Amino acid sequence: MNPARINLHLVSDATGETLNSIVRATVAQFEPVHVVYHRWSLIRTRFQLHRVLEGIEADPGPVLSTVVDRALRGDLEEACQRLGLPVVNVLDPVMALLQEQIGEQAAARPGRQYKLDADYFRRIDAIHFVLAHDDGQAQSGIAEADVILVGVSRSSKTPTSFYLANRGIKAANVPLVPGLPDPPGLDDPRCPVVGLTLDAESLIEIRRHRLKLIAQGHSAGVLRQESADYVDLDSVKAELLWARRLCTRRGWPVVDVTRRSIEETAATVLQLMQAWHLRREREIRPA
């Protein structure tokens, strides 16, 4: 049986990230389905909307929109009605709820969530921090971190750090390497420390892929010698066990990322950060 196929038009007056997130979460609930995405971003004039309408007419399909300008919305809805196509403005239910609760009409200005405010610059600062403190670099600056991720090589520390940075979180990551002294600067950390781990088979698969990427420029003999323990099942199991015991000894919570996406791992780290701060508040709160 061939999967159902639909054209889906995502029309946004900003970057389209809101629509992308909503559609990704929703389409994942349908299987099998083949969605052909038509993404139309930064649509803020009638001229730009005309190009969108031509595309919708050429490849008819449902339309999801986050356009807030009333005139453009009206033109889009009128065109979809003429073509017999459904159109949903996904912000409407939330907007209506907040207008009712706040007692104020929404401003209807496109892209307001992307203004250059303090939160924006906090995210930029966090990204710079991750770049400077990736893989154990600049140990002296770890005291400024909001969270420190530790784990063996290729345990998703870097991508998780960058995802957290996009939330304004300064995340340092420190590799755990058997045979080396415990990571410096983590004896009395001023922020939460979270360990990342995964099952040995998954880690070996990731490491093998990594080795293929760096194979150029190395002689085969040198590469085989350097990577023998790196992808050996018994060695990797021992490495993971050592790292988990280190985290247990230090009292650091451990997140198994084997079947977690980066987004899910980051969400769990944020929960652990919140729990850590609550514990610290209780500890320093006067009796």
Rosetta silent file (secondary structure, phi, psi, omega in degrees, C-alpha in Angstrom):
SEQUENCE: MNPARINLHLVSDATGETLNSIVRATVAQFEPVHVVYHRWSLIRTRFQLHRVLEGIEADPGPVLSTVVDRALRGDLEEACQRLGLPVVNVLDPVMALLQEQIGEQAAARPGRQYKLDADYFRRIDAIHFVLAHDDGQAQSGIAEADVILVGVSRSSKTPTSFYLANRGIKAANVPLVPGLPDPPGLDDPRCPVVGLTLDAESLIEIRRHRLKLIAQGHSAGVLRQESADYVDLDSVKAELLWARRLCTRRGWPVVDVTRRSIEETAATVLQLMQAWHLRREREIRPA
SCORE:     score description
SCORE:     0.000 S_00000001
   1 L     0.000  124.840  178.816    0.000    0.000    0.000 S_00000001
   2 L   -75.437  140.540  179.802    1.432    3.349   -1.048 S_00000001
   3 L   -65.725  149.777  176.144    1.449    6.030    1.675 S_00000001
   4 E   -60.692  144.621 -178.255   -1.069    8.869    1.385 S_00000001
   5 E  -125.199  128.381  176.136    0.391   11.930   -0.330 S_00000001
   6 E  -136.916  151.099  167.913   -0.632   15.519    0.300 S_00000001
   7 E   -89.085  133.099  179.583    0.700   18.961   -0.488 S_00000001
   8 E  -128.034  118.358 -177.754    0.937   21.057    2.675 S_00000001
   9 E   -98.997  124.205  179.906    1.517   24.810    2.412 S_00000001
  10 E  -110.556  109.654 -173.517    3.093   26.551    5.420 S_00000001
  11 E  -111.669  119.800 -176.547    2.648   30.320    5.131 S_00000001
  12 L  -133.768  147.042  174.215    4.420   32.531    7.668 S_00000001
  13 L   -93.102    4.072  176.295    5.173   36.219    8.026 S_00000001
  14 L  -127.297 -141.733 -173.971    8.319   35.349   10.009 S_00000001
  15 L   -77.618  -19.852 -178.475   10.863   32.517    9.803 S_00000001
  16 L    90.260    2.192 -177.688    8.291   29.712    9.800 S_00000001
  17 H   -64.491  -35.990  179.128    9.824   27.916   12.778 S_00000001
  18 H   -60.530  -48.783  178.715    6.531   27.919   14.676 S_00000001
  19 H   -62.971  -42.877 -179.969    4.729   26.176   11.818 S_00000001
  20 H   -57.631  -43.528 -178.625    7.602   23.761   11.270 S_00000001
  21 H   -66.268  -43.968 -179.498    7.492   22.677   14.921 S_00000001
  22 H   -63.236  -46.069 -177.132    3.717   22.252   14.960 S_00000001
  23 H   -67.561  -40.183  179.646    3.656   20.288   11.708 S_00000001
  24 H   -60.602  -42.820  179.979    6.599   18.084   12.689 S_00000001
  25 H   -68.923  -34.192 -176.017    4.866   17.110   15.937 S_00000001
  26 H   -79.527  -46.836 -177.499    1.522   16.514   14.214 S_00000001
  27 H   -62.990  -29.632 -179.900    2.640   14.630   11.095 S_00000001
  28 L   -61.079  -19.000 -179.132    4.665   12.266   13.304 S_00000001
  29 L   -84.094   -3.734 -178.699    1.340   10.871   14.567 S_00000001
  30 L  -115.015  133.009  179.044    0.375    9.621   11.078 S_00000001
  31 L  -152.488  130.858   -5.856    1.897    6.580    9.426 S_00000001
  32 L   -87.024  150.772  176.399    2.335    6.046    6.588 S_00000001
  33 E  -152.891  139.751  178.211    2.028    9.506    5.041 S_00000001
  34 E  -116.442  107.199 -177.689    4.009   11.352    2.399 S_00000001
  35 E  -103.067  126.484  173.038    3.832   15.106    2.896 S_00000001
  36 E   -98.007  109.817 -175.644    5.201   17.470    0.273 S_00000001
  37 E   -85.929  133.659  172.683    6.010   20.647    2.171 S_00000001
  38 E  -118.980  104.511 -173.988    5.728   24.033    0.502 S_00000001
  39 E   -99.140  124.967 -179.874    7.282   26.552    2.875 S_00000001
  40 E  -123.113  104.785 -175.976    6.544   30.244    2.400 S_00000001
  41 L  -113.231  160.617  178.770    8.338   32.448    4.929 S_00000001
  42 L    56.734   42.152  179.121    8.647   36.201    5.528 S_00000001
  43 L   -89.547  103.659 -173.444    5.388   36.888    3.659 S_00000001
  44 L  -130.929    0.455  178.306    4.614   40.504    4.588 S_00000001
  45 L  -133.268  162.315  178.245    3.373   42.204    1.408 S_00000001
  46 H   -64.975  -33.671  177.942    0.642   41.587   -1.136 S_00000001
  47 H   -62.652  -44.328  178.882    3.300   41.090   -3.809 S_00000001
  48 H   -66.310  -39.433  179.710    4.901   38.307   -1.761 S_00000001
  49 H   -65.470  -33.788  178.822    1.501   36.784   -1.026 S_00000001
  50 H   -59.454  -39.948  177.909    0.668   36.742   -4.740 S_00000001
  51 H   -63.914  -38.446  178.268    3.648   34.409   -5.295 S_00000001
  52 H   -63.668  -45.973 -177.779    2.336   32.164   -2.511 S_00000001
  53 H   -63.882  -35.651  175.169   -1.133   32.013   -4.029 S_00000001
  54 H   -62.618  -40.609  178.874    0.321   31.041   -7.403 S_00000001
  55 H   -66.685  -39.549  178.442    2.174   28.190   -5.676 S_00000001
  56 H   -65.345  -40.132 -179.962   -0.932   27.014   -3.837 S_00000001
  57 H   -67.903  -34.850 -179.697   -2.931   27.027   -7.071 S_00000001
  58 H   -72.133  -36.160 -179.846   -0.205   25.067   -8.885 S_00000001
  59 L  -129.602   78.703 -173.924    0.036   22.413   -6.124 S_00000001
  60 L   -59.754  141.551  177.172   -3.313   22.433   -4.289 S_00000001
  61 L   178.841  170.299  179.578   -3.346   21.306   -0.678 S_00000001
  62 L   -57.919  152.871 -177.981   -4.242   22.378    2.871 S_00000001
  63 E  -123.564  127.626  171.423   -2.775   25.662    4.125 S_00000001
  64 E  -111.467  137.102 -172.959   -1.455   26.374    7.602 S_00000001
  65 E  -136.573  147.676  168.283   -0.714   29.989    8.394 S_00000001
  66 L  -123.645   20.980  178.900    0.758   32.200   11.098 S_00000001
  67 L   -68.247  127.911 -177.278    0.179   35.423    9.158 S_00000001
  68 L  -104.743  -18.677  177.823   -1.101   38.074   11.602 S_00000001
  69 L   -64.717  123.392 -172.186   -1.664   41.022    9.236 S_00000001
  70 H   -64.184  -38.488 -178.918   -5.456   41.187    8.849 S_00000001
  71 H   -66.494  -44.992  179.828   -5.441   42.319    5.208 S_00000001
  72 H   -66.249  -39.382  176.854   -3.029   39.576    4.111 S_00000001
  73 H   -59.990  -43.249 -179.929   -4.961   36.980    6.108 S_00000001
  74 H   -61.785  -42.245  178.647   -8.145   38.052    4.406 S_00000001
  75 H   -64.555  -41.750 -179.529   -6.587   37.717    0.947 S_00000001
  76 H   -65.017  -45.140 -179.201   -5.176   34.289    1.796 S_00000001
  77 H   -65.678  -39.643  178.979   -8.474   33.013    3.199 S_00000001
  78 H   -63.848  -43.275  179.873  -10.450   34.374    0.236 S_00000001
  79 H   -65.139  -41.469  179.774   -8.111   32.694   -2.264 S_00000001
  80 H   -65.698  -38.246  177.601   -8.265   29.363   -0.404 S_00000001
  81 H   -63.594  -40.977  178.803  -12.053   29.522   -0.301 S_00000001
  82 H   -62.922  -36.878 -178.743  -12.119   30.167   -4.054 S_00000001
  83 H   -84.920   -5.872 -179.094   -9.857   27.152   -4.624 S_00000001
  84 L    73.006   31.944 -177.148  -11.865   24.977   -2.252 S_00000001
  85 L  -113.453  140.287  177.973   -8.875   24.462    0.063 S_00000001
  86 L   -74.734  143.980  175.932   -8.917   24.468    3.876 S_00000001
  87 E  -134.514  133.341 -179.677   -6.810   27.111    5.651 S_00000001
  88 E  -125.068  124.241  172.220   -6.042   27.170    9.381 S_00000001
  89 E   -90.558  102.996 -166.089   -4.472   30.086   11.215 S_00000001
  90 L   -70.233  -18.727 -179.687   -2.751   28.110   13.958 S_00000001
  91 L   -82.428  -14.772 -171.298   -2.195   31.048   16.326 S_00000001
  92 H   -56.935  -48.595 -177.079   -5.894   31.955   16.524 S_00000001
  93 H   -60.884  -42.735  179.973   -6.999   29.727   19.451 S_00000001
  94 H   -69.115  -41.266  179.080   -4.103   30.836   21.675 S_00000001
  95 H   -60.584  -45.012 -179.546   -4.456   34.458   20.588 S_00000001
  96 H   -63.555  -41.906  179.213   -8.180   34.444   21.378 S_00000001
  97 H   -60.753  -47.494 -177.550   -7.584   32.866   24.783 S_00000001
  98 H   -68.655  -37.348  177.127   -4.942   35.421   25.766 S_00000001
  99 H   -61.225  -40.056  179.751   -6.967   38.354   24.471 S_00000001
 100 H   -67.073  -42.377 -176.518   -9.875   37.224   26.634 S_00000001
 101 H   -74.698  -37.412 -177.661   -7.719   36.713   29.723 S_00000001
 102 H   -84.200  -26.443 -178.400   -5.629   39.863   29.323 S_00000001
 103 L    75.317   33.784 -176.692   -8.493   42.002   28.118 S_00000001
 104 L  -147.656  142.838  177.579   -6.466   43.518   25.323 S_00000001
 105 L   -74.905  142.629  176.269   -6.311   43.081   21.557 S_00000001
 106 L   -67.181  152.141 -174.331   -3.152   41.532   20.098 S_00000001
 107 L   -73.108  -23.640 -179.317   -0.850   43.920   18.227 S_00000001
 108 L    57.649   44.425  176.556   -0.869   41.856   14.986 S_00000001
 109 L  -110.840  123.338 -176.477    2.721   42.751   14.167 S_00000001
 110 L   -66.954  145.059  171.753    4.699   40.057   12.312 S_00000001
 111 L    71.407   17.638 -177.053    7.949   38.680   13.714 S_00000001
 112 H   -65.551  -24.586 -179.839    7.660   40.272   17.166 S_00000001
 113 H   -71.073  -10.820 -177.784    9.070   37.117   18.786 S_00000001
 114 H  -107.047   19.474 -179.372   12.363   37.752   16.987 S_00000001
 115 L   -66.492  153.299 -177.422   13.018   41.271   18.257 S_00000001
 116 L   -82.389   74.441 -179.133   16.570   42.094   19.353 S_00000001
 117 L  -105.975 -169.531 -177.160   15.853   42.139   23.078 S_00000001
 118 H   -61.253  -37.459  179.574   17.726   40.893   26.133 S_00000001
 119 H   -64.064  -39.179  179.038   16.645   37.281   25.481 S_00000001
 120 H   -60.784  -49.472 -177.776   18.038   37.417   21.946 S_00000001
 121 H   -69.843  -25.921  174.618   21.445   38.634   23.103 S_00000001
 122 H   -66.318  -39.528  177.804   21.421   36.083   25.917 S_00000001
 123 H   -65.774  -42.615  178.452   21.071   33.334   23.310 S_00000001
 124 H   -61.633  -43.848  179.362   23.927   34.775   21.228 S_00000001
 125 H   -61.878  -39.545  179.860   26.112   34.992   24.341 S_00000001
 126 H   -66.337  -37.470  177.862   25.272   31.384   25.213 S_00000001
 127 H   -64.800  -43.655  176.234   26.253   30.193   21.721 S_00000001
 128 H   -60.042  -38.452  179.969   29.608   31.970   22.004 S_00000001
 129 H   -63.174  -44.673 -179.964   30.061   30.324   25.407 S_00000001
 130 H   -61.660  -42.455  178.912   29.431   26.842   23.987 S_00000001
 131 H   -60.536  -38.432 -177.139   31.942   27.443   21.204 S_00000001
 132 H   -78.072  -22.397 -174.094   34.570   28.529   23.728 S_00000001
 133 L  -121.053   26.298  179.140   33.932   25.673   26.166 S_00000001
 134 H   -77.958  138.513  174.098   33.260   22.741   23.852 S_00000001
 135 H    56.966   41.100  173.842   34.938   19.414   24.630 S_00000001
 136 H    82.571    9.135 -179.900   36.675   20.612   27.777 S_00000001
 137 L   -73.314  158.065  173.473   38.165   23.803   26.350 S_00000001
 138 L    47.522   58.711 -176.403   38.806   26.921   28.458 S_00000001
 139 H   -57.574  -31.208 -177.399   38.429   25.142   31.802 S_00000001
 140 H   -64.205  -23.496 -177.561   38.892   28.390   33.719 S_00000001
 141 H   -90.022    0.306 -176.704   35.628   29.737   32.325 S_00000001
 142 H   -63.190  -25.822 -179.831   33.497   26.798   33.447 S_00000001
 143 H   -60.045  -20.401 -179.777   32.578   28.725   36.607 S_00000001
 144 H   -88.749   -3.393 -175.128   30.342   30.902   34.401 S_00000001
 145 L   -70.845  150.601  171.605   28.372   27.919   33.048 S_00000001
 146 L   -87.035  -26.524  177.804   24.668   27.376   33.759 S_00000001
 147 E  -156.745  149.347  177.143   25.135   23.625   33.342 S_00000001
 148 E  -121.041  124.805  177.484   28.034   21.259   32.655 S_00000001
 149 E  -100.283  131.748  177.794   27.500   18.146   30.535 S_00000001
 150 E  -124.686  153.416  179.257   29.915   15.256   30.993 S_00000001
 151 E   168.800  168.706  179.030   30.201   11.971   29.149 S_00000001
 152 L   -71.702  171.687  179.956   32.428    9.762   27.043 S_00000001
 153 L   -58.620  134.244  176.234   33.346   10.671   23.486 S_00000001
 154 L    70.765   34.167  178.673   30.356   10.922   21.057 S_00000001
 155 L  -103.360   24.644  174.111   27.646   10.877   23.731 S_00000001
 156 L    75.913   20.600 -179.481   25.781   13.915   22.269 S_00000001
 157 H   -65.196  -47.425 -175.694   27.351   16.498   24.580 S_00000001
 158 H   -66.687  -51.781  179.869   28.072   19.080   21.860 S_00000001
 159 H   -61.484  -35.038  177.363   24.726   19.031   19.993 S_00000001
 160 H   -65.958  -38.934  178.651   22.855   19.113   23.309 S_00000001
 161 H   -61.778  -42.885 -179.770   24.967   22.089   24.417 S_00000001
 162 H   -68.797  -36.221  177.779   24.133   24.019   21.259 S_00000001
 163 H   -64.706  -42.004  177.591   20.429   23.244   21.586 S_00000001
 164 H   -64.196  -36.998  179.096   20.505   24.535   25.161 S_00000001
 165 H   -60.864  -34.854  178.174   22.379   27.632   23.995 S_00000001
 166 L   -68.317  -12.350  173.044   19.476   28.408   21.687 S_00000001
 167 L   -98.957    5.972  179.352   17.395   28.572   24.863 S_00000001
 168 L    86.109   14.346 -178.011   19.867   31.009   26.399 S_00000001
 169 L   -96.994  124.821  175.463   21.607   28.368   28.555 S_00000001
 170 L   -80.890  106.373 -176.569   25.414   28.537   28.884 S_00000001
 171 E  -113.853  119.652  171.458   26.384   24.873   28.632 S_00000001
 172 E   -95.921  149.427  174.704   29.970   23.674   28.983 S_00000001
 173 E  -130.781  138.814 -172.931   30.774   20.086   28.094 S_00000001
 174 E  -127.068  125.025  179.195   33.638   18.030   29.450 S_00000001
 175 E   -75.131  144.009  173.653   34.771   14.655   28.075 S_00000001
 176 L  -103.005  119.955 -175.269   35.255   11.734   30.448 S_00000001
 177 L  -125.574  117.032  178.921   38.318    9.712   29.471 S_00000001
 178 L   -57.878  142.960  178.693   39.373    6.550   31.358 S_00000001
 179 L    90.340  -14.852  176.865   42.942    6.656   32.631 S_00000001
 180 L   -99.556  156.404  177.278   42.984   10.435   32.931 S_00000001
 181 L   -59.291  157.856  176.559   42.478   12.349   36.186 S_00000001
 182 L   -56.639  146.825 -177.632   38.945   13.396   37.056 S_00000001
 183 L   -53.426  132.436  179.717   37.940   16.551   35.172 S_00000001
 184 L   -71.889  156.771  175.931   39.343   19.657   36.889 S_00000001
 185 L    79.848    4.416 -177.728   37.058   22.366   38.188 S_00000001
 186 L  -114.350   13.878  179.322   34.251   19.959   39.038 S_00000001
 187 L   -69.693  -40.564  178.533   35.050   19.267   42.688 S_00000001
 188 L  -138.030   69.648 -173.605   32.630   21.931   43.916 S_00000001
 189 L   -66.095  147.554  179.212   30.711   23.110   40.847 S_00000001
 190 L   -91.148    3.581 -179.291   28.590   26.247   41.040 S_00000001
 191 L  -143.384  169.567  178.817   26.042   24.812   38.614 S_00000001
 192 L   -64.638  145.515  172.191   24.404   21.441   37.891 S_00000001
 193 E  -117.124  128.865 -177.612   26.540   18.711   36.328 S_00000001
 194 E  -126.991  129.820  176.882   24.692   16.149   34.190 S_00000001
 195 E   -89.753  142.518  174.631   26.140   12.975   32.708 S_00000001
 196 E  -114.479  136.135  179.030   25.114   11.713   29.270 S_00000001
 197 E  -143.527  171.036  175.705   25.349    8.044   28.359 S_00000001
 198 L  -159.770  170.033 -176.812   23.987    5.546   25.826 S_00000001
 199 L   -73.503  155.795 -171.465   24.147    1.837   25.150 S_00000001
 200 H   -61.027  -41.998 -177.319   27.420    0.405   23.864 S_00000001
 201 H   -63.134  -43.295  179.297   26.103   -0.781   20.487 S_00000001
 202 H   -65.152  -40.705  179.669   24.658    2.624   19.618 S_00000001
 203 H   -63.707  -41.707  179.369   27.841    4.382   20.720 S_00000001
 204 H   -62.416  -41.313  179.106   29.992    2.081   18.586 S_00000001
 205 H   -61.482  -43.273  178.518   27.819    2.776   15.542 S_00000001
 206 H   -64.055  -42.978 -178.484   28.197    6.539   16.073 S_00000001
 207 H   -67.507  -37.336  177.622   31.939    6.229   16.578 S_00000001
 208 H   -63.117  -41.290  176.847   32.391    4.105   13.468 S_00000001
 209 H   -61.951  -40.966  178.695   30.590    6.739   11.430 S_00000001
 210 H   -62.755  -41.959 -179.752   32.862    9.373   12.955 S_00000001
 211 H   -63.576  -36.652  177.595   35.961    7.353   12.070 S_00000001
 212 H   -62.523  -36.919 -178.335   34.831    7.095    8.447 S_00000001
 213 H   -69.506  -31.101 -177.794   34.570   10.888    8.306 S_00000001
 214 H   -99.766    4.831 -175.789   38.106   11.401    9.609 S_00000001
 215 L   -62.640  -34.208 -179.741   39.662    8.485    7.688 S_00000001
 216 L   -64.803  135.747  179.312   41.027   10.734    4.947 S_00000001
 217 L    92.432   -4.272  176.332   44.495   11.918    5.715 S_00000001
 218 L  -116.018  144.381  173.155   45.329    8.946    7.928 S_00000001
 219 L   -74.142  148.951 -176.357   47.131    5.814    6.904 S_00000001
 220 H   -58.598  -39.320 -178.296   44.985    2.712    7.335 S_00000001
 221 H   -65.697  -43.298  179.919   47.406    1.154    9.818 S_00000001
 222 H   -65.060  -42.386 -178.242   47.532    4.212   12.070 S_00000001
 223 H   -64.603  -42.192  178.978   43.762    4.598   11.988 S_00000001
 224 H   -62.925  -40.309 -178.259   43.185    0.929   12.866 S_00000001
 225 H   -66.501  -42.493 -177.084   45.625    1.173   15.756 S_00000001
 226 H   -70.718  -29.541 -171.999   44.081    4.370   17.138 S_00000001
 227 H  -100.544    1.434 -174.886   40.493    3.133   16.811 S_00000001
 228 L   -56.557  -56.072  179.960   40.837   -0.443   18.083 S_00000001
 229 H   -73.753  -26.344 -175.102   39.610    0.227   21.623 S_00000001
 230 H   -61.058  -31.481 -178.908   37.415    3.124   20.474 S_00000001
 231 H  -124.092   12.761  176.310   34.942    0.738   18.808 S_00000001
 232 L   -78.971  129.727 -172.601   35.695   -2.538   20.599 S_00000001
 233 H   -58.807  -48.590 -178.356   32.532   -3.760   22.322 S_00000001
 234 H   -64.231  -40.791 -179.769   34.168   -4.899   25.563 S_00000001
 235 H   -65.358  -41.603 -179.183   36.299   -1.751   25.788 S_00000001
 236 H   -67.040  -40.845  177.339   33.326    0.524   25.132 S_00000001
 237 H   -60.722  -42.501  178.994   31.201   -1.268   27.745 S_00000001
 238 H   -65.398  -38.524  178.677   33.999   -0.860   30.293 S_00000001
 239 H   -63.309  -44.923  179.822   34.371    2.818   29.355 S_00000001
 240 H   -65.994  -39.937  178.471   30.652    3.472   29.811 S_00000001
 241 H   -63.990  -43.101  177.804   30.576    1.622   33.120 S_00000001
 242 H   -59.943  -44.807 -178.450   33.558    3.625   34.372 S_00000001
 243 H   -65.189  -41.558  179.800   31.900    6.913   33.373 S_00000001
 244 H   -65.158  -39.904  178.885   28.593    5.982   35.022 S_00000001
 245 H   -65.117  -37.808  176.988   30.377    5.010   38.250 S_00000001
 246 H   -61.085  -46.101  179.547   32.242    8.323   38.219 S_00000001
 247 H   -62.878  -40.324  178.739   28.953   10.211   37.889 S_00000001
 248 H   -63.631  -43.562 -179.891   27.393    8.139   40.683 S_00000001
 249 H   -62.257  -35.758 -179.353   30.377    8.778   42.956 S_00000001
 250 H   -86.817   -7.450 -179.506   30.111   12.527   42.315 S_00000001
 251 L    78.523   24.214  179.998   26.333   12.589   42.703 S_00000001
 252 L   -92.855  129.223  175.663   25.734   13.687   39.113 S_00000001
 253 L   -66.237  152.618 -177.379   22.470   12.542   37.505 S_00000001
 254 E  -122.755  133.139  177.791   22.842   10.572   34.263 S_00000001
 255 E  -109.339  123.975  175.854   20.619   10.826   31.196 S_00000001
 256 E   -84.407  114.815 -174.890   20.490    7.863   28.800 S_00000001
 257 L   -96.983    8.439 -173.244   20.316    9.414   25.309 S_00000001
 258 L   -52.089  -49.277 -176.755   20.090    6.112   23.399 S_00000001
 259 L  -114.635   21.615  178.604   16.513    6.605   22.230 S_00000001
 260 L  -105.412  140.551  168.948   16.198   10.306   22.914 S_00000001
 261 L   -74.600  167.184  177.097   16.314   13.076   20.360 S_00000001
 262 H   -59.332  -39.747 -179.825   18.508   16.091   21.109 S_00000001
 263 H   -61.728  -42.143 -179.510   15.325   18.039   21.960 S_00000001
 264 H   -69.016  -38.912  177.430   14.238   15.381   24.476 S_00000001
 265 H   -62.278  -46.127 -179.623   17.709   15.209   26.019 S_00000001
 266 H   -61.907  -40.004  179.133   17.811   18.996   26.400 S_00000001
 267 H   -62.949  -39.255  178.254   14.340   19.014   27.978 S_00000001
 268 H   -67.146  -40.721  177.354   15.470   16.421   30.530 S_00000001
 269 H   -60.532  -42.788  178.729   18.612   18.445   31.290 S_00000001
 270 H   -61.503  -38.903  177.156   16.444   21.534   31.888 S_00000001
 271 H   -64.262  -41.843  179.601   14.291   19.535   34.321 S_00000001
 272 H   -67.253  -35.765  176.117   17.403   18.350   36.182 S_00000001
 273 H   -62.618  -44.652  179.728   18.713   21.924   36.316 S_00000001
 274 H   -62.204  -42.645  179.444   15.465   23.104   37.846 S_00000001
 275 H   -63.441  -39.321  179.457   15.555   20.304   40.440 S_00000001
 276 H   -62.178  -45.597 -178.974   19.182   21.174   41.307 S_00000001
 277 H   -67.169  -36.136  177.091   18.336   24.839   41.900 S_00000001
 278 H   -64.121  -40.676  177.664   15.326   23.920   44.037 S_00000001
 279 H   -63.322  -42.803 -179.869   17.527   21.715   46.212 S_00000001
 280 H   -64.084  -38.349  177.996   20.098   24.496   46.577 S_00000001
 281 H   -62.750  -40.929  179.212   17.389   26.968   47.581 S_00000001
 282 H   -66.585  -35.154 -178.634   16.142   24.609   50.271 S_00000001
 283 H   -67.579  -37.553 -176.127   19.694   24.078   51.548 S_00000001
 284 H   -95.209   -6.140  178.866   20.433   27.793   51.963 S_00000001
 285 L   -69.839  129.194 -179.003   16.949   28.801   53.149 S_00000001
 286 L   -64.260  144.715 -177.915   17.079   29.722   56.831 S_00000001
 287 L   -70.852    0.000    0.000   15.250   27.344   59.176 S_00000001
